[in-house]
Amino acid sequence: MEISIEFIILELITILIFVVAIKKSLLTIGGAYSALIVGTIISLCGFEYFVILAGFFFSSTKATNLHKQIKTKLLGKSYLKDKKRNAIQVLCKSLFPTIVCLVLFPRYGKGMNLFNLDQKEKFKLFLDAFFIGFFESANADTWASELGILSREQPILILKGFKSVPKGINGAISRYGTVCSILGGMFISLVVVICNILRFGIMNYIYSGIEVIFLSIKILLCGGVIGFIGSLIDSILGQTVQLTIYNITKECVIEKESEQEAIKNGDELKYYGKDIFNNSGINLVTGVITAIISGYIGILLY
């Protein structure tokens, strides 16, 4: 395999992100090494794939770190504990896109080339759309949960007759959070469009005609659709197969590990959902389902 300058540059950026993530405690040591491996593999396919991954990482990190004090008050001390991502959390939001790149690179080499309209192979289109859709869903979920909780309105559970519940309950949604999920998906699709313009060539894009411009608009709109679908799936799973324990006395969400201590203190607790999946499991299932839907939508776009 010939090592390109592009790959070397991307790998150096990956190492830099690895160092920064450890120094700023964004990831655990295991999480950082997992991210390093993921970044290296994804870099093989070209800068488009890498920048999509980086765009998700930085935008979701920014959303997570926004108004920490307010979130800690609503979600308890467990909120700060969960913000340092471990290897499992990293892989649940990147494993399947990494596998996609392991399939793409040996067969097609580097480059997404979405604006090359002569590229009609459905399998590659499906894999590219799967990759994009996975991160659109992941980013939409992060924006919806991390920014949606800042909304002034009370969230609702759509499977419980649109009943209002306290903030922080898994699966609860608000209008503001839903808008954030759509924008989160569109942010990734905007990154996709910009990267593919650079790969295609800016002048080639300008003089390519209405068909390519129209394709760009469809990609942007589909990002919002995929973000919304991912958020909806996450909401349904979160309120049914993920346990949330709400401490009514202290008005905050608590972890299962703190349940017995709260009971001993005489706190009144309320339970939502079944204890089947944790948050990482929900993210993985949601991402895969949404990415498959995105794959088929991608084929229809062409």
C-alpha positions as CSV (number, residue, x, y, z in Angstrom):
1,M,0.0,0.0,0.0
2,E,1.4,3.4,-1.0
3,I,1.3,5.9,1.9
4,S,0.0,9.2,0.6
5,I,0.8,12.7,1.9
6,E,-2.9,13.1,2.7
7,F,-2.9,10.0,5.0
8,I,0.3,11.2,6.8
9,I,-1.3,14.7,7.4
10,L,-4.5,13.1,8.7
11,E,-2.6,10.7,10.9
12,L,-0.6,13.6,12.5
13,I,-3.9,15.4,13.2
14,T,-5.2,12.2,14.7
15,I,-2.2,12.0,17.1
16,L,-2.7,15.7,18.0
17,I,-6.3,15.1,18.8
18,F,-5.3,12.0,20.8
19,V,-2.9,14.1,22.9
20,V,-5.4,17.0,23.4
21,A,-8.2,14.5,24.4
22,I,-6.0,13.1,27.2
23,K,-4.7,16.4,28.4
24,K,-8.1,18.0,28.6
25,S,-9.7,14.8,30.1
26,L,-12.2,14.5,27.2
27,L,-11.5,10.8,27.0
28,T,-10.1,8.1,29.3
29,I,-6.8,6.5,28.3
30,G,-8.7,3.5,26.8
31,G,-11.1,5.9,25.1
32,A,-8.2,7.9,23.6
33,Y,-6.4,4.9,22.3
34,S,-9.7,3.6,20.8
35,A,-10.2,7.0,19.1
36,L,-6.6,6.9,17.8
37,I,-7.2,3.5,16.2
38,V,-10.5,4.6,14.8
39,G,-9.1,7.8,13.4
40,T,-6.2,6.0,11.7
41,I,-8.5,3.5,10.0
42,I,-10.9,6.1,8.9
43,S,-8.1,8.3,7.5
44,L,-7.3,5.5,5.0
45,C,-10.4,6.4,3.1
46,G,-9.6,10.0,2.7
47,F,-10.0,13.4,4.3
48,E,-13.8,13.5,3.8
49,Y,-14.4,10.5,6.1
50,F,-11.9,11.9,8.7
51,V,-13.4,15.4,8.7
52,I,-16.9,13.9,9.2
53,L,-15.5,12.0,12.3
54,A,-13.7,15.1,13.5
55,G,-16.7,17.3,13.0
56,F,-18.8,15.0,15.1
57,F,-16.2,14.8,17.8
58,F,-15.6,18.5,18.2
59,S,-19.3,19.7,17.8
60,S,-20.6,17.1,20.2
61,T,-17.8,17.9,22.7
62,K,-18.7,21.6,22.5
63,A,-22.4,20.8,23.0
64,T,-21.5,18.6,26.0
65,N,-19.4,21.3,27.7
66,L,-22.0,24.0,27.3
67,H,-23.6,25.2,30.5
68,K,-22.2,22.4,32.7
69,Q,-23.5,23.9,35.9
70,I,-27.1,23.9,34.7
71,K,-26.9,20.3,33.5
72,T,-25.2,19.1,36.7
73,K,-28.1,20.6,38.8
74,L,-30.7,18.8,36.7
75,L,-28.8,15.5,36.2
76,G,-26.8,15.3,39.5
77,K,-23.1,14.6,40.0
78,S,-23.3,11.6,37.6
79,Y,-23.4,14.1,34.7
80,L,-19.8,15.2,35.2
81,K,-18.7,11.6,35.8
82,D,-20.1,10.4,32.4
83,K,-18.6,13.2,30.3
84,K,-15.1,11.5,30.2
85,R,-15.7,9.0,27.4
86,N,-14.3,5.5,27.7
87,A,-13.4,2.9,25.1
88,I,-16.9,1.4,25.0
89,Q,-18.6,4.7,24.5
90,V,-16.1,5.7,21.8
91,L,-16.6,2.4,19.9
92,C,-20.4,2.5,20.2
93,K,-20.4,5.8,18.3
94,S,-17.6,4.8,15.8
95,L,-17.2,1.0,15.4
96,F,-19.6,0.5,12.5
97,P,-18.3,3.5,10.5
98,T,-14.8,2.1,11.0
99,I,-15.9,-1.3,9.7
100,V,-17.4,0.4,6.7
101,C,-14.0,2.1,6.0
102,L,-12.3,-1.3,6.3
103,V,-14.6,-2.5,3.5
104,L,-14.4,0.6,1.4
105,F,-10.6,1.2,1.2
106,P,-9.4,-2.1,-0.2
107,R,-12.2,-2.1,-2.8
108,Y,-12.5,1.6,-3.8
109,G,-9.4,3.3,-2.5
110,K,-9.7,6.8,-1.0
111,G,-12.3,9.5,-1.7
112,M,-16.0,9.8,-1.3
113,N,-16.6,11.5,-4.6
114,L,-20.3,12.1,-4.2
115,F,-20.3,14.8,-6.9
116,N,-18.9,12.4,-9.5
117,L,-22.2,11.6,-11.0
118,D,-20.6,8.8,-13.2
119,Q,-20.1,6.9,-10.0
120,K,-23.2,4.7,-9.9
121,E,-22.1,1.6,-8.0
122,K,-24.9,1.1,-5.4
123,F,-22.8,-0.8,-2.9
124,K,-20.4,2.1,-2.5
125,L,-23.3,4.6,-2.3
126,F,-24.9,2.5,0.4
127,L,-21.7,2.3,2.4
128,D,-21.0,6.0,2.1
129,A,-24.5,6.9,3.1
130,F,-24.3,4.4,6.0
131,F,-21.1,6.1,7.2
132,I,-22.6,9.6,6.9
133,G,-26.0,8.6,8.4
134,F,-24.3,7.0,11.5
135,F,-22.6,10.2,12.4
136,E,-25.6,12.3,11.5
137,S,-27.6,10.3,14.0
138,A,-24.9,10.4,16.6
139,N,-24.5,14.1,16.3
140,A,-28.2,14.7,16.3
141,D,-28.6,12.6,19.5
142,T,-25.8,14.6,21.2
143,W,-27.2,18.0,20.2
144,A,-30.7,17.0,21.2
145,S,-29.7,15.7,24.7
146,E,-27.0,18.2,25.5
147,L,-28.7,21.3,24.1
148,G,-32.4,20.2,24.4
149,I,-32.1,20.0,28.2
150,L,-31.4,23.7,28.3
151,S,-34.9,24.4,26.9
152,R,-37.4,26.2,29.2
153,E,-40.2,23.9,28.3
154,Q,-40.8,20.5,30.0
155,P,-40.0,17.5,27.8
156,I,-42.6,14.9,27.0
157,L,-42.7,11.1,26.5
158,I,-44.4,10.4,23.1
159,L,-45.3,6.8,24.1
160,K,-46.9,7.9,27.3
161,G,-49.6,10.1,25.8
162,F,-47.2,13.1,25.5
163,K,-47.0,13.3,29.2
164,S,-44.7,15.9,30.7
165,V,-41.8,14.6,32.7
166,P,-38.8,16.2,34.4
167,K,-35.7,17.1,32.4
168,G,-33.1,14.4,32.1
169,I,-35.5,11.5,31.7
170,N,-34.2,9.2,28.9
171,G,-36.4,9.3,25.8
172,A,-38.1,12.5,26.7
173,I,-38.2,15.1,23.9
174,S,-39.0,18.8,23.6
175,R,-39.6,21.0,20.5
176,Y,-36.3,22.7,21.1
177,G,-34.4,19.4,21.5
178,T,-36.1,18.1,18.3
179,V,-34.9,21.2,16.4
180,C,-31.4,20.7,17.8
181,S,-31.4,17.1,16.5
182,I,-32.4,18.2,13.0
183,L,-29.6,20.9,13.1
184,G,-27.2,18.3,14.4
185,G,-27.8,16.1,11.5
186,M,-27.6,19.0,9.0
187,F,-24.3,20.1,10.5
188,I,-22.7,16.7,9.5
189,S,-24.3,16.9,6.1
190,L,-22.9,20.4,5.6
191,V,-19.5,19.0,6.5
192,V,-20.1,16.2,3.9
193,V,-21.0,18.8,1.2
194,I,-18.0,21.0,1.9
195,C,-15.5,18.1,1.9
196,N,-16.9,16.7,-1.3
197,I,-16.7,20.1,-3.0
198,L,-13.0,20.2,-2.1
199,R,-12.5,16.7,-3.4
200,F,-14.4,17.5,-6.6
201,G,-12.7,20.9,-7.1
202,I,-14.3,24.2,-6.4
203,M,-14.2,25.4,-10.0
204,N,-15.6,22.0,-11.2
205,Y,-18.4,22.4,-8.7
206,I,-19.2,26.0,-9.8
207,Y,-19.4,25.0,-13.4
208,S,-20.9,21.5,-12.9
209,G,-24.5,22.5,-13.5
210,I,-27.8,22.4,-11.6
211,E,-27.7,18.6,-11.1
212,V,-24.8,18.7,-8.7
213,I,-26.1,21.8,-6.9
214,F,-29.4,20.1,-6.5
215,L,-27.6,17.0,-5.1
216,S,-25.9,19.2,-2.5
217,I,-29.3,20.6,-1.3
218,K,-30.7,17.0,-1.1
219,I,-27.7,15.9,1.0
220,L,-28.3,18.9,3.4
221,L,-32.0,18.2,3.7
222,C,-31.4,14.5,4.2
223,G,-29.1,15.3,7.0
224,G,-32.0,16.9,8.9
225,V,-34.3,14.0,8.1
226,I,-31.8,11.4,9.3
227,G,-31.1,13.5,12.4
228,F,-34.9,13.6,13.2
229,I,-35.3,9.8,12.5
230,G,-32.3,9.0,14.7
231,S,-33.7,11.2,17.5
232,L,-37.1,9.6,17.2
233,I,-35.6,6.1,17.4
234,D,-33.5,7.1,20.3
235,S,-36.5,8.5,22.1
236,I,-38.6,5.4,21.6
237,L,-35.8,3.1,22.9
238,G,-34.8,5.5,25.7
239,Q,-38.3,5.5,27.2
240,T,-38.9,1.8,26.9
241,V,-35.6,-0.2,27.3
242,Q,-33.4,2.2,29.3
243,L,-33.9,2.8,33.0
244,T,-34.0,6.3,34.4
245,I,-34.3,6.9,38.2
246,Y,-35.6,10.3,39.2
247,N,-35.1,11.5,42.7
248,I,-38.2,13.5,43.4
249,T,-36.9,14.8,46.7
250,K,-33.7,16.3,45.3
251,E,-35.2,17.0,41.9
252,C,-32.5,15.3,39.8
253,V,-31.7,12.1,38.0
254,I,-29.6,9.6,39.9
255,E,-27.5,6.6,38.8
256,K,-28.5,3.1,39.7
257,E,-25.5,2.8,42.0
258,S,-27.0,5.7,44.1
259,E,-30.4,4.1,44.4
260,Q,-29.9,2.3,47.7
261,E,-28.3,5.3,49.3
262,A,-31.2,7.5,48.2
263,I,-33.7,4.9,49.7
264,K,-31.8,4.9,53.0
265,N,-32.0,8.7,53.1
266,G,-35.8,8.5,52.7
267,D,-35.8,10.1,49.2
268,E,-38.8,9.6,47.0
269,L,-37.8,7.9,43.7
270,K,-39.7,7.5,40.4
271,Y,-38.7,4.9,37.8
272,Y,-39.0,5.3,34.0
273,G,-38.3,2.5,31.4
274,K,-36.8,-1.0,31.8
275,D,-33.2,-1.7,32.7
276,I,-32.3,-3.5,29.5
277,F,-29.8,-1.2,27.7
278,N,-27.5,1.4,29.0
279,N,-26.9,4.7,27.1
280,S,-24.0,3.2,25.0
281,G,-26.2,0.3,23.9
282,I,-29.0,2.7,22.9
283,N,-26.5,4.8,20.9
284,L,-25.2,1.7,19.1
285,V,-28.7,0.3,18.2
286,T,-30.0,3.7,17.2
287,G,-26.9,4.5,15.1
288,V,-27.0,1.2,13.2
289,I,-30.8,1.4,12.5
290,T,-30.6,5.0,11.3
291,A,-27.4,4.3,9.2
292,I,-29.2,1.5,7.4
293,I,-32.1,3.8,6.6
294,S,-29.6,6.4,5.5
295,G,-27.9,3.9,3.2
296,Y,-31.1,3.2,1.3
297,I,-32.0,6.9,1.1
298,G,-28.5,7.5,-0.3
299,I,-29.2,5.0,-3.1
300,L,-32.5,6.8,-3.9
301,L,-30.7,10.2,-4.1
302,Y,-28.9,9.0,-7.2
